[in-house]
Every structure is written in structure tokens, then in C-alpha cells.
Amino acid sequence: MAENKQLIIYFTSSGTTKRAAEKIQKATNAEIVELQPVTPYPVNYQDVAEQGKKELDSNIHPKIDLNSLPDIAKFDEIFVGFPTWWSQPPMIIHSLFDEVDFSGKTIIPFTTSMSSTMEDSMPYFDEMVSKLSGVKLLDGVRYDNDGNLNNFLKDNDLI
Ligand SMILES: Cc1cc2nc3c(=O)[nH]c(=O)nc-3n(C[C@H](O)[C@H](O)[C@H](O)COP(=O)(O)O)c2cc1C
């Protein structure tokens, strides 16, 4: 068991990333919290897609509910999970980095997607952490199955 204090923050629209986050929680025993916008996203796919595209095209960082997040100071390693939208993290992940100071932390991105890879999203993480000091950004993982997840966690000394 890793000695570092670990937190999982995930955003989900239709539940797949929540399930991946729960797999990580089971393997690591980390604290887990869902990142929520102040104004919930629509449920229906077309409407989510429309809103997400509008946010992307206009660089809108939706307001997040900060009350739902614990005190980040307590944690060393932070998993940040999201569904890949248009080959990149949803804009709410930018909101998270706007609002929470992850300086000095290890950030472990994870994603779920139809086919896009974690590599597709990494440049956005590089950019988001570039404003912070002392962040260790791991390459991250696309949840595929329990085997690939567990290998990733072991290879990176996260369990
Ligand atoms: C608005 C939107 C955009 C998406 N864009 C992509 C994409 O670019 N590449 C991909 O592989 N999957 C894409 N998907 C599929 C989701 O990444 C995938 O279904 C994900 O597992 C959903 O996670 P969730 O249930 O946690 O929201 C998109 C889905 C939505 C709703």
C-alpha cells in the first residue's frame, strides 16, 4: 500500500468515469470525490454534446462546486478523471485547475473514452500544470480493463 495520501477527483457525465474512479478507489483505498459543476450538465447526449462544444469553442470554464471538494493540502497524489470530449478533457477540468492550487502535488490523469487515448489529452494537462510549481505530472491512463489499470497503478508505485 502506498504511503502517500491519495485523492481521486473525477468528473462524469454518463457514469463510465465514475466506475473507473471506483476501480481506482478499490485498488488504492484513496478518498474519492465527484467534481460537480454548479449548474448540472444536461442528461441527454445531444444536449451534453451541445453544451460541451459551446464551452470548448468559447473557452468557457464552467463554475465548479468547490464545497464538494476536500482540503487539497491533506493529499500528495491526486488522480484526476474525466471522459474524453473531442480528444481532450472537458472544460470543467480546466475549471478545476483554475480553482484549486495543485502546486507540489503528483497529478495522475485518467480517462474513459470510446477510442481516444490518454496521450491525446496529455498536452492539455501539460498546459494546465505549467502555471503551477513543483507538480509531478504522470503520463496517466485510459481505463480499458482492470488488468491495464492495475498494471498502471503498480508500475507507477501507486499501490
Ligand atoms: C460530448 C462528448 C464528446 C465525446 N468525444 C469523444 C472523443 O473525442 N473521443 C472518444 O473516444 N470518445 C468521446 N466521447 C465518448 C466518451 O468519452 C465516453 O463515452 C466516456 O466513457 C463517457 O464517460 P462518462 O460516462 O463518465 O461521461 C464523447 C462523449 C461526449 C458526450
The ligand as a Gaussian input file, in Angstrom:
#p B3LYP/6-31G(d) Opt

LIG

0 1
 C      -19.647000      15.496000     -25.759000
 C      -18.914000      14.203000     -25.936000
 C      -17.744000      14.168000     -26.685000
 C      -17.023000      12.966000     -26.809000
 N      -15.845000      12.963000     -27.527000
 C      -15.114000      11.801000     -27.594000
 C      -13.845000      11.772000     -28.272000
 O      -13.354000      12.764000     -28.802000
 N      -13.182000      10.598000     -28.324000
 C      -13.670000       9.449000     -27.760000
 O      -13.013000       8.427000     -27.839000
 N      -14.863000       9.457000     -27.093000
 C      -15.584000      10.591000     -26.998000
 N      -16.779000      10.611000     -26.311000
 C      -17.199000       9.392000     -25.607000
 C      -16.877000       9.466000     -24.118000
 O      -15.525000       9.832000     -23.903000
 C      -17.096000       8.114000     -23.439000
 O      -18.368000       7.635000     -23.701000
 C      -16.833000       8.228000     -21.922000
 O      -16.505000       6.952000     -21.412000
 C      -18.035000       8.778000     -21.176000
 O      -17.707000       8.887000     -19.818000
 P      -18.768000       9.294000     -18.698000
 O      -19.849000       8.216000     -18.730000
 O      -18.003000       9.275000     -17.429000
 O      -19.307000      10.624000     -19.057000
 C      -17.515000      11.786000     -26.196000
 C      -18.712000      11.843000     -25.475000
 C      -19.403000      13.018000     -25.344000
 C      -20.677000      13.070000     -24.529000

